[in-house]
C-alpha cells in the first residue's frame, strides 16, 4: 500500500516527519533510483526501493521495533542529532544501542528537564502537534518579581520579539524572595525559547528553566543524565492525555497562594 514518503521515513526511525520533509526537499530521498523532491510523494514499501542518503530503508520498515525513552536532560546539552561546533548532545548520554533515537521536540542548551526520545515518527508527530495539546509543564526561576498585570499578560498571550503572539497559557506563582520569583508554566504548544522570550517581554530574565512534566509523565526522581524506557502503558497514557480527551491535565488558571522559597 502506498504511503507518504515522510511517513515511511519517520516509521523507519530515520527522522521525525518534519525532518523527513527537509530530507525530501533537499534531494536526499530516492524511490527506485529516482530522486524525489516533491512533498506528498508516495511509495509502497512492499514494492518500491526507498533510500535516504543512499541507504535502503525497507529492511528497517519491516523489522523496526518501536522504542520510547524518557531522559532527564542536564543543562549544557543540545537536543540536535549533531553539532558542527562539537558541543555535547543528549545522545551522548545514551548507550550506543540507543543512539538511533531522535528527540521529540527540543529543549534549548541551557534548559534542563524531561525529554522524550524515540524511533517512532508518528509518536513524535503526535507529541509535537499543537492540535493534540500535550501539556508540557515547566518550573521557571526569574529575576525580580513580575507584577500581577504582567502575569495576566503572559496568561492571556503576549506578542514576542518576532511579532508573533503566543497562545494563552496556564501560569501560577510558586514563591518569591527579595530578588527572585518562581513560576509554574504549562504550555500546550510552544515556540522556540518561548518561555524565556515571554518573561523577557515583560522585563524579567529567566535564571533557570526546567521541564518537569510531559502529559502524564513527571520526573520520577530521575537524576540529571538518567533515563528510563517507557512501557506500553506509559505510551497509551500519553495518547489518552491529549487535549482531545485529556483536558483534565491542565491546572486552573488562578494564581496560587505565595509561599517563600529559599
Buried (B, 14 or more C-beta within 10 A) or exposed (E): EEEBBBBBBBBBBBBBBEBBBEBBEEEBBBBEEEEBEEEEBBBEBEEBEBBBEEEEBBEBBEEBEBBBBBBBBBBEBBBBBEEEEEEEBBBEBBEEEBEBBBBBBBBBBEBBBBBBBBBBBBBBBBBBEEEBBBBBBBBBBBBBBBEEEBBEBBBEEBEBEEEEEBBEBBBBBBBBEEEBBBBBBBBBBBBEBBBBBBBBBBEBEBBBBBBBBBBBBEBEEBEBBBBEEBEEEBBEBBBEBBBEEBEEBBBEBEBEEBEEEE
